[in-house]
Amino acid sequence: MVKTDITQMTAQEIKDYLQQREEEAAKQLRLNVAKWKEELEAHCQKKYGVSLATIFTATTKPRETKQYKNPEDGKLYTYSGRGKLPGWVKPEHEVKAN
C-alpha cells in the first residue's frame, strides 16, 4: 500500500480519498470472504464429507410428529407437520403419546 500525503489535500479531496479507501477495503473483504468460504467448504467436504449448507441447517432436536386415529376405519395417521392435513383430522382425533 502506497502512503498518501493528505497534508496538501483539501477537505473534499480527503473525504473522497477516505471514501475510496473504504470502498477498496470492502471489495477486498468480499474477495477474501469468498475465498475463505471456498476453502472452508473444501475442508468440510474432505474431512467430514458434508457441505456447509448441511452443517448450518442441521438440528439436534427431532422433528415433532403427531398421530391421529381415523374415526372411520380406526387406522393411525402420522402427521409430520408438513403438507396438507386430511379433512377428517381434528384435534379430538389426536392420539396422545404414552
Summary of the structure (lengths in Angstrom):
residues: 98
radius of gyration: 29.3
end to end distance: 69.3
largest distance: 89.8
contacts: 158
relative contact order: 0.08
helix: 51%
strand: 10%
